[in-house]
């Protein structure tokens, strides 16, 4: 039907002469959306929870431009580079919209010769992907990144990143979740001992990365069929990638006759053990799983990698329509800053990115299902009048309130009806009405009405600010 | 010199073989900048003041994508359209980066058939201008917009916009300021009675707009020489545009034998009178000036226009290097939404845009000159140890603090020296240190140290959270 309509509209557009002036499409670009006040209210709640957590961990905040020199992004994203938005060459520099916040962060560190920082950055990034907007996937979307850069003792910052994921997902009450953890070195060591040739590490790794969407049999046939891996090597990988667990599994693999002989794998497993000891001190191992099937796509990871997924809830009809998938991810990337430094000086980094759009989609659907009323303003009081010809008095009073820091509104009408003024409060959730009338003006008072209880009391004008503050202060 | 260097670098790049790999320029695009944590701290202060004011006036918040369909922006900015950033055609829709927040707002209203809203929007906009970055002018910069859309009684929302400008500029303590006010209808009426042909209204208006940068003589010769206006007409305009004042001037012009005969001018002057009556009730006429030389460039204004300027302060060496100019502006645009509506339905709008970048530049320079120390984190306590081998105890304690909502940090070292830990607090402004040691662990206490006074007390572990909260609560 949509196609038919589009065809008809096109035909109509071709026919229309003068009418054509107004015939442009009233929409936002593909894969983008506006946020209404209600959606913004939900979005700000989520941001608040996340920023509070980042600040609790002592992070500073930075910002970078929405576009970078094209060459800054070149060679950082492998296959995905084709999804980068370029700007038109209008004379001057060649520019691209940022694809994530990690590469601009690395550029920032190298450019300012910073070797030590803990920062967060919340901003929009751009990918010319095929969006699945019902599942919270867009071409313009927010990333909320927290990263720790610097030369430190092993796994302490890495453990803090996982603690942060745990805190945020718990705070937001999205339901049960699991954080899968692995290490690029363990993966590479595993590939080596399974007999994967060095040249095939990356491509086999990207096959493993599909295990969350495909069954092993399909991944295996991709490895053997498309990528020319020997069936024996594939089967050996198959045995490893089905493993997941905690400290016990790490210990077992440290004893594994093949893996323990591989230097990279041994390093990775040793660090993984340390990581789990720190996570035990943090009290969060219950939701962390060492999972050999976790690979993550991006090229730049060099050590620990992780990804948080929401677990499908039983008996929950609300969230069934939202695809439950990855809501946070990250890892260690010790080589990225060095790619920008003229002398190749490295700055080790580890970080986490919160997948805010998917979280936002879930919360938005939940709010809609619950019929919870969300206020989109914080107005404490409406300044109203019961009689005509009192606009001047309303304006005088509201200026007094504004100057005292009270959040106040007034209807932009000379003579609004009292009923309309009260209705406006009901609709927008304003809790109080300050009513001026002839008698009140004579008596030096204002009638203060509680919208919910409909109770009215006269308050002396000089006590009004204090009274409003008292009645609307958060408990 | 810069040219010479560029030439040499180019030659070097051509010579360099393998070296060429790292030879890209490490910079942000022309006219853009990163924000460091310190700059972000100042920026957030300013945003906070502005958002607090917008919320005080009952505004909702919306967001729109950073790019729009190219045709959405077409025909809205007159001459300035050449400054719009286009995206490269990579297949699909033709897109442009937004040039301001007003046109996307109008598109949003028309698209969602909203006829009544009071909203703010704070976001970056993009202009391929020649930036003067020392004066706070960039190609990527923030706008903070507050707009009231809807059919209301005259001048009440317009007066509120001016009240908002007054509140924000007072709150930010940027020094003395003046808000110039005029009306497009008064300008057009004035042009008519001065003998400007209808076809020259827009171009003569843009000459008048230059009066804040050029003396009248130059503007006059542009009108007569370049734009072919008769010298008599120009001289008549010259008499009007030097006028400014308050209610008295409005009354005088309402009696002006020529202006009072012009329908548009009379309407404009009548509304201006009403506006000044409301501004008197708000108590802000002291900083408002009705100024016939104010024109404002954008095509879409239809009624009241205004612009706030900072007044140069005597004896202030700090701000001399910052060009003191417009820090806020706005006006009424009753026709813009109708340009997007398929049936041309109008939604009257009036709004104000705060020039945050210039304000930010001034405050940044002021902070630098004052040597005020700005904290870039909010950390309340550093978890430290005086002896070795206490990493585990530090991690256990900090997890307890985080889980209780305390903002806490720990150095990412196994065995940091106490001196280094204390120094970190001095540098970053952390007020408290919680020290764990063998003895304290045995006694079930933590040593709490005040960084400023160097006083130390033992606090029972179960009272630690409460004690930290008490000592770091804002007065």
Interface residues (C-beta under 8 A of the other chain):
Chain A: X22 X24 X25 X26 X27 X28 X29 X30 X32 X33 X34 X35 X36 X37 X40 X43 X44 X55 X56 X57 X58 X59 X60 X61 X62 X63 X64 X65 X66 X67 X68 X69 X71 X72 X85 X86 X87 X88 X89 X90 X92 X93 X95 X97 X107 X108 X110 X111 X112 X117 X119 X124 X126 X128 X140 X148 X150 X152 X153 X156 X157 X159 X163 X167 X278 X281 X282 X283 X340 X342 X344 X376 X377 X378 X379 X391 X392 X395 X396 X399 X402 X403 X405 X406 X407 X408 X409 X410 X412 X413 X414
Chain B: X22 X24 X25 X26 X27 X28 X29 X30 X32 X33 X34 X35 X36 X37 X40 X43 X44 X55 X56 X57 X58 X59 X60 X61 X62 X63 X64 X65 X66 X67 X68 X69 X71 X72 X85 X86 X87 X88 X89 X90 X92 X93 X95 X97 X107 X108 X110 X111 X112 X117 X119 X124 X126 X128 X140 X148 X150 X152 X153 X156 X157 X159 X163 X167 X278 X281 X282 X283 X340 X342 X344 X376 X377 X378 X379 X391 X392 X395 X396 X399 X402 X403 X405 X406 X407 X408 X409 X410 X412 X413 X414
